[in-house]
Amino acid sequence: MLILSSEAIEKAAPPHLWTDVMELALKASADKDYFTPDRMHVEMDGNTLLVMPSVGPDMFTTKLVSVFPGNAELGEPVIHGTVLLNEGRTGEAVALLNGAKLTAMRTAAVASVGVRHLTDPLMHSIGVIGAGAQGRHIAWLAAHERDIERIYVYDRSIMMVQEFLNFMAERLPNVEVAVCEDEQQLVKNSEAIITATTSEIPVLPNLEDLLLGKTIISVGSYKPNMRELPESLFRLIDQVWIDADHGRKESGDLIFPVENKLIQSEQIRHIADLIENPQEISFRETRLFKTVGQGLFDLFAAKLVYERARLDGIGQSVKV
């Protein structure tokens, strides 16, 4: 079995390849050769245990993830987890991967698919609200989809902002990073905005004039009580692109606008439709991609890392 650490996972494949593979995963979402049950949530005093299996024709994965929002105040990662990759023919466990890193990379790559298909090819700036691990990874991978010259960032935690700056300085040394005083300043200056928070109230200003013409990629709200998006945004869009149908009943950012008749359920569409048919994109200037993730992405990501690691001699091989 290969043990693949955070460092090994990051080293295994370049950013563009991660996004390419997640695009394949999105297109495979309706493929009957893959079976991904709805993820199970176990609530524990404000913390969450997520169990996400996914079965493919040749391999399957099981991921256990703990989400402890309060860890941010302790200077600890909000997400911990492991992913086990098994060979489909025999059931043998072939790799154990750092779940937090794999989640960060595959979620960033899925968000970057949204950047690839929804933003102006000439875009030069992005903004990130939420400077934690997920926000950092999305900014890094998204910057490889466009010729990004400047990244704007906002987070209430000074420590998180500093970690964001350090992360970007190491991976994108030629990209300027500007720290914003608030969300309004960030939205005003950014062409695309990524929200990666655990907020229960919208983190974007409820101002149509500021949101007009922006591409919004919402990542953080994965529970019914969580919302990152304001009501005014839904008056500016024709469609909400999603990465998983179960998000309709799991994310407050999809539940709230439908229940309050800000949008119709028919306006929520899987982004695989857009990948296969680029002409499906709305002529409206304001665009929204809401991602909640699914176990299928872990399967594709784990296979990518495992196969590349075997070729390049990455990771630690152990007998179990």
C-alpha positions in Angstrom: 0.0 0.0 0.0 1.1 3.5 -0.8 0.9 6.1 2.0 0.5 9.5 0.3 1.0 12.6 2.5 -0.1 16.1 1.9 3.3 16.9 0.2 3.1 13.8 -2.0 -0.4 14.6 -3.1 0.6 18.2 -4.1 3.7 16.9 -5.9 1.8 14.2 -7.9 0.2 16.4 -10.6 0.3 20.0 -11.9 -2.7 22.3 -11.4 -4.0 22.1 -15.0 -4.1 18.3 -14.8 -6.2 18.4 -11.5 -8.7 20.6 -13.3 -8.8 18.4 -16.3 -9.5 15.3 -14.2 -12.2 17.0 -12.2 -13.8 18.0 -15.5 -13.9 14.3 -16.5 -15.4 13.5 -13.1 -18.1 16.1 -13.6 -19.0 14.6 -17.0 -19.0 11.1 -15.4 -21.5 12.1 -12.7 -24.4 10.5 -14.7 -22.4 7.5 -15.9 -24.0 4.3 -14.6 -20.5 2.7 -14.3 -20.0 4.9 -11.2 -22.1 4.7 -8.0 -21.8 7.4 -5.3 -24.4 7.2 -2.5 -25.3 10.5 -0.8 -22.8 11.4 1.8 -23.7 10.7 5.4 -23.5 13.6 7.9 -23.0 12.9 11.6 -23.5 16.1 13.7 -21.4 16.5 16.9 -22.1 19.7 18.8 -21.5 22.0 15.9 -18.9 19.7 14.3 -19.5 17.3 11.5 -18.3 13.8 10.4 -18.7 13.1 6.7 -18.6 9.6 5.2 -18.3 9.6 1.4 -17.9 6.3 -0.5 -17.7 6.1 -4.3 -17.5 3.0 -6.5 -16.2 2.9 -10.0 -15.6 0.2 -12.6 -12.0 -0.5 -11.5 -11.5 1.1 -8.1 -13.4 2.5 -5.1 -12.8 5.0 -2.4 -14.0 5.6 1.1 -13.4 9.0 2.7 -13.8 10.0 6.4 -13.7 13.7 7.0 -14.1 15.7 10.2 -15.1 19.4 9.9 -14.5 21.4 13.1 -15.1 25.1 12.3 -13.8 26.2 15.7 -10.3 24.9 14.8 -9.7 28.1 12.9 -9.6 30.1 16.1 -7.0 27.6 17.5 -4.8 27.8 14.5 -5.6 24.3 13.5 -7.0 23.0 10.2 -10.8 23.0 10.0 -10.8 19.8 8.0 -9.1 16.5 8.9 -9.6 13.3 7.0 -8.3 10.2 5.2 -9.2 8.5 1.9 -8.7 4.8 1.3 -8.4 3.7 -2.3 -9.2 0.0 -3.1 -8.6 -2.1 -6.2 -12.1 -2.9 -7.6 -11.3 -6.5 -8.8 -10.0 -7.9 -5.5 -11.0 -5.2 -3.0 -7.3 -4.8 -1.9 -6.5 -1.5 -0.3 -3.8 0.1 -2.5 -3.4 3.6 -1.1 -4.1 5.7 2.0 -4.2 9.4 1.2 -4.2 12.5 3.3 -7.9 13.4 3.1 -7.7 17.1 3.9 -5.2 17.7 1.2 -7.0 15.5 -1.4 -10.3 17.4 -0.5 -8.6 20.8 -0.8 -7.1 19.9 -4.2 -10.1 18.2 -5.8 -12.5 20.9 -4.5 -10.2 23.6 -5.9 -10.0 21.8 -9.2 -13.8 21.6 -9.4 -14.1 25.3 -8.6 -11.5 25.9 -11.3 -13.7 24.1 -13.8 -16.2 26.8 -13.1 -13.5 29.4 -13.7 -12.7 27.7 -17.0 -16.2 27.6 -18.3 -17.9 30.7 -16.8 -15.4 33.5 -16.7 -14.1 35.8 -19.4 -10.9 34.4 -20.9 -9.3 37.8 -20.6 -10.0 38.0 -16.9 -7.0 39.2 -14.8 -8.3 39.3 -11.2 -10.0 37.1 -8.7 -11.2 37.6 -5.2 -11.3 35.1 -2.3 -13.5 35.5 0.7 -12.3 33.0 3.3 -8.5 32.6 3.4 -8.5 29.2 4.9 -7.0 26.1 3.3 -9.8 25.7 0.8 -9.7 29.4 -0.3 -5.9 29.2 -0.7 -6.0 26.1 -2.9 -8.8 27.4 -5.1 -7.0 30.7 -5.7 -3.8 28.7 -6.6 -5.5 26.4 -9.1 -7.9 29.0 -10.5 -4.9 31.3 -11.3 -3.7 28.6 -13.8 -7.0 28.8 -15.7 -6.6 32.5 -16.6 -3.8 35.0 -16.8 -4.3 36.3 -13.3 -2.3 39.3 -12.3 -3.9 40.1 -8.9 -5.7 38.1 -6.2 -7.8 40.0 -3.7 -8.4 38.3 -0.3 -10.6 39.0 2.7 -10.9 37.1 6.0 -11.7 38.3 9.5 -8.7 36.3 10.8 -5.4 38.1 10.4 -3.7 34.7 10.9 -5.6 33.2 8.0 -4.7 36.1 5.8 -1.0 35.8 6.6 -1.1 32.1 5.8 -2.8 32.9 2.5 0.0 35.4 1.7 2.7 32.8 2.6 1.0 30.1 0.5 0.7 32.4 -2.5 4.2 33.7 -2.3 5.5 30.2 -2.5 3.3 28.9 -5.3 2.4 32.1 -7.3 5.3 34.4 -6.7 4.6 36.5 -9.8 1.0 37.2 -8.8 0.2 40.2 -6.6 -2.0 39.6 -3.6 -4.0 42.5 -2.1 -5.6 42.3 1.3 -9.0 43.9 1.4 -10.6 45.8 4.4 -14.0 44.2 3.8 -16.1 42.1 1.4 -17.4 45.2 -0.5 -13.9 46.3 -1.4 -13.1 42.8 -2.6 -16.2 42.5 -4.8 -15.7 45.9 -6.3 -12.2 45.1 -7.5 -12.5 41.4 -8.5 -13.8 40.0 -11.8 -14.6 36.6 -10.3 -15.3 36.0 -6.6 -14.8 32.8 -4.7 -16.5 32.3 -1.4 -15.0 29.6 0.9 -16.5 30.1 4.3 -18.8 28.3 6.9 -20.9 31.4 7.3 -24.6 31.2 8.1 -25.3 34.6 6.7 -24.4 36.0 3.2 -20.8 37.1 2.9 -21.3 39.0 -0.3 -22.9 42.5 -0.1 -26.6 42.6 -1.0 -26.0 45.2 -3.7 -26.9 44.4 -7.3 -24.7 47.2 -8.7 -21.6 45.6 -7.2 -22.5 42.1 -8.2 -23.5 42.8 -11.8 -21.1 41.3 -14.3 -19.3 39.1 -11.8 -18.7 35.4 -11.8 -19.4 33.9 -8.4 -18.1 30.5 -7.3 -19.6 29.5 -3.9 -17.9 26.6 -2.2 -18.5 26.9 1.5 -22.2 26.4 2.3 -22.7 22.6 2.5 -25.5 22.6 5.1 -29.1 23.9 5.0 -28.3 26.5 7.6 -25.3 27.9 5.7 -25.5 30.7 3.2 -22.9 32.8 1.4 -25.0 34.4 -1.3 -27.3 37.4 -0.9 -30.8 37.7 -2.4 -29.8 40.3 -4.9 -27.5 37.9 -6.7 -30.4 35.7 -7.8 -32.1 38.7 -9.5 -29.0 39.0 -11.8 -28.7 35.4 -13.1 -30.7 33.1 -15.4 -29.1 29.8 -14.2 -27.3 28.3 -11.2 -24.7 25.8 -12.2 -24.0 23.0 -9.7 -21.7 20.1 -9.4 -24.0 17.6 -7.6 -27.7 17.2 -7.5 -27.8 16.5 -3.8 -26.7 20.1 -3.2 -30.3 21.1 -3.9 -31.3 19.7 -0.5 -28.1 20.2 1.4 -26.9 23.8 0.8 -28.7 26.8 2.1 -27.6 28.7 -1.0 -29.8 26.4 -3.1 -32.6 25.8 -0.7 -33.2 29.4 0.3 -33.6 31.0 -3.2 -36.0 28.2 -4.3 -38.1 28.3 -1.2 -38.3 32.1 -1.4 -39.1 32.0 -5.1 -36.0 34.0 -6.1 -35.3 31.3 -8.7 -37.2 28.2 -10.0 -35.8 24.8 -9.4 -35.6 24.4 -13.2 -32.9 27.1 -13.3 -30.5 24.9 -11.3 -28.5 22.8 -13.7 -25.5 20.5 -13.6 -22.4 22.1 -15.0 -21.7 18.9 -17.0 -24.4 20.2 -19.4 -22.3 23.3 -19.9 -19.1 21.4 -20.4 -20.7 19.2 -23.1 -22.6 22.1 -24.7 -20.8 25.5 -24.2 -23.5 27.3 -26.1 -25.8 26.6 -23.1 -24.2 29.5 -21.2 -26.5 32.4 -20.5 -26.0 35.8 -22.1 -26.4 37.4 -18.7 -23.2 38.9 -17.5 -23.5 37.6 -13.9 -22.9 33.9 -13.5 -23.0 31.5 -10.5 -21.4 28.1 -9.9 -22.4 26.4 -6.6 -20.2 23.5 -5.6 -20.9 21.1 -2.7 -18.7 18.2 -3.7 -19.4 14.5 -3.9 -17.5 11.2 -3.4 -17.0 10.7 -7.1 -14.5 13.6 -7.1 -12.5 11.8 -4.4 -12.4 8.6 -6.5 -11.1 10.5 -9.6 -8.6 12.5 -7.5 -7.3 9.5 -5.6 -6.8 7.5 -8.8 -4.9 10.5 -10.3 -2.6 10.8 -7.4 -2.1 7.0 -7.0 -1.3 6.4 -10.7 1.1 9.4 -10.9 2.8 8.5 -7.7 3.5 5.0 -8.9 5.0 6.3 -12.1 7.2 8.9 -10.4 8.1 6.9 -7.2 6.2 9.3 -4.9 4.9 8.2 -1.5 5.8 5.6 1.1 5.2 1.9 0.3 4.2 -0.2 3.3 3.1 -3.8 3.9 -0.2 -4.1 5.8 
